[in-house]
Amino acid sequence: MDKKLIITSKKYRGETMVVSSRLTNELVEELDKIAEKTGRTRNEIIQLCLEFAVDNLEVQEGKSNGTDN
């Protein structure tokens, strides 16, 4: 049986910027589990999740989702 190490290429993302965000301990633990399972860094997982969210979100004017601070 031939075993192969398959590594997916990363998209070129251009210039980057450091951004800080406060996350719950539980969310960080979940992100770390995903990172461990996939062999990606926590940062890569967060970036992939944010890109997916931005690409798939819908803004509804005049409606509140209960996260107003």
C-alpha positions in Angstrom: 0.0 0.0 0.0 1.5 3.3 -1.1 1.3 6.1 1.5 1.3 9.7 0.2 1.7 12.9 2.1 -0.8 15.3 0.5 -0.4 19.0 1.3 -2.8 21.4 -0.1 -1.5 24.7 -1.4 -2.3 27.9 0.3 -3.9 30.8 -1.5 -1.8 33.9 -1.8 -3.5 36.4 0.6 -1.4 39.4 -0.1 -0.6 41.9 2.6 -1.8 41.0 6.1 -2.7 42.9 9.3 -2.6 41.8 12.9 -6.1 42.1 14.5 -7.0 41.3 18.1 -10.2 39.7 19.2 -11.5 38.5 22.5 -12.9 34.9 22.3 -14.4 32.6 24.9 -12.2 29.9 26.3 -14.7 27.3 24.9 -14.4 28.7 21.4 -10.6 28.7 21.6 -10.6 25.1 22.8 -12.8 24.1 19.8 -10.6 26.0 17.4 -7.6 24.2 18.8 -9.2 20.8 18.4 -10.0 21.6 14.8 -6.4 22.8 14.2 -5.0 19.6 15.7 -7.2 17.4 13.6 -6.4 19.3 10.4 -2.7 20.0 11.0 -3.4 23.7 10.5 -2.6 26.5 12.9 -5.3 28.2 15.0 -4.7 31.4 13.0 -5.3 29.5 9.7 -8.6 28.0 11.1 -9.8 31.4 12.3 -8.9 33.0 8.9 -10.7 30.2 7.0 -13.8 30.6 9.2 -13.9 34.4 8.8 -13.5 34.2 5.1 -16.3 31.7 4.9 -18.5 33.8 7.1 -17.9 37.0 5.1 -18.5 35.2 1.8 -21.7 33.7 3.0 -23.3 36.4 5.2 -26.4 38.4 4.4 -27.0 41.8 5.9 -30.6 42.6 6.7 -31.2 46.2 7.3 -33.2 47.3 10.3 -33.1 43.9 12.1 -31.1 43.2 15.3 -29.7 39.8 16.1 -29.3 40.5 19.8 -25.6 41.3 19.7 -25.9 45.1 20.0 -23.5 46.4 22.6 
